Amino acid sequence: MRPESEGEGPGGQRTGLQLSGRMRSACEGARNRLGSGVAESVSPEYLATLRRMSGAAKLRTAFALYWEARKLKAARLRRLHPDWSEEEIQARVREIFMHAVT
């Protein structure tokens, strides 16, 4: 029998991660919001790629995507507001990402 706090990956696979009660609750909430059909909406090739990646590689990819999203948002704001200074652009990006929800 595995510990209650052990994390689960896609399809209920054990990840070996020990999650705190708060993190476990957040993960369960996300799983409930996303539902079981999420895996059905992505290609089998993409899922296979994710399963082959190490946890560290997934984390690096997530961080890279996060920072690229911030760059894209800043670029969009520059186009929409050519009169804004770089400081105003970055302040708005910080505000947007601070309050972002999925």
Sequence and secondary structure as in RCSB ss.txt:
>XXXX:A:sequence
MRPESEGEGPGGQRTGLQLSGRMRSACEGARNRLGSGVAESVSPEYLATLRRMSGAAKLRTAFALYWEARKLKAA
RLRRLHPDWSEEEIQARVREIFMHAVT
>XXXX:A:secstr
   TTEEE GGG EEEEE  HHHHHHHHHHHHHH TTTGGGS HHHHHHHHHS HHHHHHHHHHHHHHHHHHHHH
HHHHH TTS HHHHHHHHHHHHHT   
